[in-house]
Amino acid sequence: MFKFLLISLALTFLAGCQAMDCCSVKPDASCGPTHLGNLRHVVFFKFKPETTAEKIKEIETAFAVLPGKIDSIIDFEWGTDVGVENLSQGYTHCFLVTFKDAAGRAEYLPHPEHKKFVELAKPWFDGVHVIDYVAK
């Protein structure tokens, strides 16, 4: 009975480790974005005051069609600020691009369709923030 309890306890510990970031517990070659979860690419835009509503709509649409043009994007969503805390610092748009792993992002960044989007949108930005993280 004691042996069974000890084995059960060990298996429970190992299962818990799999649910956590095991790379901080036991770093090895299996650690990294594919070990932990999908890679999220979060992009925030602040537009220049002279940017027209029509131009903003064009930029929104151009970003929203990228998942249909770039295979490494596995999920995509976006929206505009609806915060009530007045903490957006002028950033009005948030786009969340999801990749299976860092290799997907590496394919996306230099992709001709992404570069084309950046060329269209960049002149209209007053600020851009990008944060990438691995989903836990």
C-alpha distance (Angstrom), angle and dihedral (degrees) to the residues before:
residue distance angle dihedral
M1 . . .
F2 3.82 . .
K3 3.81 90.4 .
F4 3.82 90.6 51.7
L5 3.81 91.0 49.5
L6 3.80 91.6 49.1
I7 3.82 92.3 50.0
S8 3.83 91.1 47.4
L9 3.78 90.9 50.4
A10 3.81 91.6 49.6
L11 3.81 92.0 49.3
T12 3.80 91.1 48.8
F13 3.82 90.0 51.6
L14 3.80 92.0 49.5
A15 3.80 92.2 48.3
G16 3.81 89.3 51.1
C17 3.78 90.1 50.5
Q18 3.80 90.3 53.5
A19 3.80 89.6 54.1
M20 3.82 91.4 50.9
D21 3.77 129.8 58.8
C22 3.80 96.7 -77.9
C23 3.77 90.6 -176.7
S24 3.79 89.2 76.0
V25 3.81 90.1 49.9
K26 3.81 99.7 40.7
P27 3.80 114.2 4.3
D28 3.79 114.8 -158.8
A29 3.80 141.9 138.1
S30 3.81 92.0 -69.6
C31 3.80 91.9 64.1
G32 3.76 120.8 102.0
P33 3.78 140.8 77.4
T34 3.80 95.9 -47.7
H35 3.81 89.7 51.0
L36 3.78 93.8 53.3
G37 3.77 109.1 32.3
N38 3.75 146.9 -77.3
L39 3.78 120.4 -27.8
R40 3.81 114.0 -118.1
H41 3.81 121.0 -155.5
V42 3.82 109.4 -162.2
V43 3.80 117.4 -167.8
F44 3.81 126.6 -172.3
F45 3.82 123.0 -167.5
K46 3.79 131.7 -159.1
F47 3.79 112.3 -172.5
K48 3.79 127.4 -145.4
P49 3.83 112.6 -104.3
E50 3.81 92.0 -112.8
T51 3.82 93.0 57.2
T52 3.79 107.8 117.1
A53 3.78 124.0 -135.2
E54 3.81 88.1 -115.3
K55 3.81 92.1 55.3
I56 3.81 91.3 47.8
K57 3.82 89.7 51.4
E58 3.82 89.7 50.1
I59 3.82 90.5 51.9
E60 3.81 92.5 46.7
T61 3.80 90.5 51.6
A62 3.79 93.5 45.2
F63 3.81 90.9 53.8
A64 3.81 93.6 43.4
V65 3.82 93.2 56.4
L66 3.82 94.3 54.1
P67 3.84 94.1 88.8
G68 3.81 88.4 62.3
K69 3.80 90.4 51.9
I70 3.81 103.2 39.1
D71 3.81 115.5 56.9
S72 3.81 96.2 -160.6
I73 3.83 91.2 68.2
I74 3.81 105.4 94.2
D75 3.81 97.9 174.0
F76 3.78 137.1 11.1
E77 3.77 137.3 -177.8
W78 3.75 137.2 159.7
G79 3.76 143.9 177.6
T80 3.76 145.7 163.8
D81 3.78 128.0 -100.9
V82 3.78 115.4 -80.8
G83 3.81 95.5 163.3
V84 3.78 121.1 143.3
E85 3.81 97.4 -161.8
N86 3.82 95.3 75.6
L87 3.81 91.4 -129.2
S88 3.81 100.8 123.9
Q89 3.82 93.4 98.6
G90 3.79 90.0 -145.6
Y91 3.81 96.0 -51.1
T92 3.78 106.2 134.3
H93 3.81 105.5 171.7
C94 3.79 133.2 56.8
F95 3.81 123.7 -172.2
L96 3.81 122.5 -172.6
V97 3.81 114.6 -160.6
T98 3.81 117.1 -176.0
F99 3.79 126.8 -157.3
K100 3.79 129.1 -177.3
D101 3.80 89.5 -121.7
A102 3.80 145.4 -29.2
A103 3.81 90.3 -69.6
G104 3.80 88.6 63.2
R105 3.79 90.9 53.4
A106 3.81 89.9 46.6
E107 3.81 88.2 56.0
Y108 3.83 93.0 45.9
L109 3.82 101.9 49.3
P110 3.84 97.9 61.0
H111 3.82 93.9 32.4
P112 3.83 111.2 128.2
E113 3.83 92.2 -126.9
H114 3.83 91.4 53.0
K115 3.80 90.8 47.5
K116 3.81 89.8 49.5
F117 3.81 89.7 52.8
V118 3.81 92.0 49.6
E119 3.82 90.7 51.0
L120 3.82 90.3 52.5
A121 3.80 96.9 45.6
K122 3.81 106.9 31.9
P123 3.83 97.7 78.3
W124 3.82 89.5 58.6
F125 3.81 98.1 51.3
D126 3.76 122.7 105.0
G127 3.80 88.1 -179.3
V128 3.79 142.1 -4.7
H129 3.79 128.0 -164.8
V130 3.79 121.4 -170.4
I131 3.78 125.4 -172.4
D132 3.79 123.0 178.7
Y133 3.78 121.9 -166.9
V134 3.76 140.2 164.8
A135 3.80 112.5 -116.5
K136 3.79 114.2 -118.5
